[in-house]
Amino acid sequence: MSCIFGFLRRDGASIAPLTMETMRRHMAEWGPDGGDVLLDGPAAMGQMRLFSTPEATYEKMPLIDAAEGFIFTAAGRVDNRQELIADCGLRIAEYEKCGIPDGEVILQAYRKWGEDCPKRIYGDWSFAVWHPRERRLFLARDHYGNTSLYYYADRHVFAFASDRKALLALDLVPKEMDELYLAQVLVSWPAYHGERTIHTPVKRLPPAHCLTVSHERLDVRRYWRLEETPELRLPRRNDYVEAFRDLFDEAVRCRLRVANGGNTQGNGAGQIAVTLSGGLDSGSVTATAAHFLRNEGRRLTAFTSVPLSDTSAYVKKNFGDEFPFARSTAQFAGNVDHLPITAAAITPIQAIRRMLRIHGEPAHAAGNFFWMLELEETARACGCRALLTGQVGNGGISWTGDVFSQPLALQLRHYGWRKWTKESAKRIASPVLLKAYRRARMPKDYSWCQSSAIHPDFARRLNLLEQRLNDPAEHPRSPQEKRFQILQPGCSFVGALHAQMGAAHGLEIRDPTADARVLAFTLSVPDYIFMDPTTGLDRWLIREAMKGRLPDEVRLNRERGRQAGDLVPRLRACADEVETALDELAVGPAAAYLNVPYMREVWAMVRTDDTPEAFRKSVTILTRGIMAGLWVNGFYNVT
């Protein structure tokens, strides 16, 4: 995806050209197809370009609007472009014939609706507008897309960029760590979603938000609330299936516009790829994309991560090799070229170090990065410029359904009397009672060591346990609250991570399961629809919608795949790298934040035990802790 960046002197002074050149240099990987900067006294904007759609080759921003005099820049993909073109009173045929880029469509929407336009634009996008007469800057981003946008503000300046590296490079940002953010990552407490970043002075503009800044004020507001989606009542269960299929088809179809990345299929169209697991989410994306591409005589390239060794000792009832199910999906579609990703050339520790350079912060899923990096590098080497995924399904298209929304007989059959009574009590108990119940179950000498590498002194200094117990989002009671805990509407930062990782590989990451229209529909479906009331089969909506598209062995499968199921043997194969990383943590400032002696105990177990517990701790304690510790050392310039 292309990117945007800009700088505003709130005190009215002119901007030095070196400022924008510094930002542009640190955004270089976002712009393999060039970029431009426009300076206008106290304000400046830039765009770096990746041609990911056919129309993008005609885009050249920033620009000055001749009629209104404002400066405009944008980046992204608009998925309802024909609708917007028509609503703006423009000729669709003329726009499509001339190859008008999506940035121009966003500009036309802003001309017509002003600051109310963001809620009308679907896709993955961001834009900025500087009004010199009013000395006002407006910044906005998409509803729930794979977009990143960061900003820094003080009394004198305001700076924004799709990548925080461009902000940190200016040497204006005070060096301050958000210690609570670091702790939340370490203990897998998702309260770090939202505007905060691990660099305290740098903020994210979260999904569904816009921002206005002037000399006197900085206002951030949310323009779309998924949580306020009303329930939809339709006459028949199959009516929901048909309505969902129509929306999902469009969410996939509109993401198939792709520029020629150097690998065409004889019709001038660029190659498009997809990440394919053995499950329903990416399987549904793959099957639906293949359906549309088949009609154009095109093929789809699918990549599946495969283990290098047997995973059965580590993954319990899950399956650690997703390739057989993924192969069934690819073969059933017919026009899918299916390629395994072994990631044999990169170790988990090498991947962690590379991801720290890309993201600039520690992350929850550090144990998955080796195959993710290899997959995206392979996709780009194949000439792809767009990569489809299905990352947001769990809270949306493939929501399991809540057993308590079903008839009492099914509830009792599922839980049994004793567990049903316990679960019922949780749902009617007040938050105060729930908190007291959870506290009573914890030992007096509670330690995080079963699930985290956090140093106990660091956790106590932050009063971390008490803070987490007081977080109401940690105690969801209704199905909707559970889904919001997964989706994090209005605050999820997952899309930003995908955007940054894609930029590092010259790819635009596109996720139909994150389409705002699809999410709103799935949240409007009554919960009881997601489960078959007769058989108790969960995820009924997506299973039913994919009849005839997915093979039944995948569509009706109840087992779950486990990513990076061979992480333990991979870590053993790079034992020297693990030891080196732990040594770095032990002698650096990371030792005050990480329980390095305990991490060494876990590492000793991982080296010898072929058990699910060894796998679990390799994920939650070892790799996540190593990534966090390496980041801390880097923050303090210790290597």
Secondary structure, 3 states (H helix, E strand, C coil): CCEEEEEEECCCCCCCHHHHHHHHHHCHHHCCCCEEEEEECCEEEEEECCCCCHHHHHCCCCEECCCCCCEEEEEEEECCHHHHHHHCCCCHHHHHHHCCCHHHHHHHHHHHHHHHHHHHCCEEEEEEEEECCCCEEEEEECCCCCCCCEEEECCCEEEEECCCHHHHCCCCCCCCECHHHHHHHHCCCHHHCCCCCCECCCEECCCCEEEEECCCCEEEEECCCHHHCCCCCCCCHHHHHHHHHHHHHHHHHCCCCCCCCCCECCCCCECEEEECCCCHHHHHHHHHHHHHHHHCCCCEEEEEECCCCCCCCCCCCCECCCHHHHHHHHHHHCCEEEEEECCCCCCHHHHHHHHHHHHCCCCCCHHHHHHHHHHHHHHHHCCCCEEECCCCCCCCCCCCCCHHHCCHHHHHHHHCHHHHHHHHHHHHCCHHHHHHHHHHHCCCCCCHHHCCCECHHHHHHCCHHHHHHCCHHHCCCCHHHHHHHHHCCCCCCHHHHHHHHHHHCCCEEECHHHCHHHHHHHHHCCHHHHCCCCCCCCCHHHHHHCECCECHHHHCCCCCECCCCCHHHHHHHCHHHHHHHHHHHHHCHHHHCECHHHHHHHHHHHHHCCCHHHHHHHHHHHHHHHHHHHHHHHHCCCC
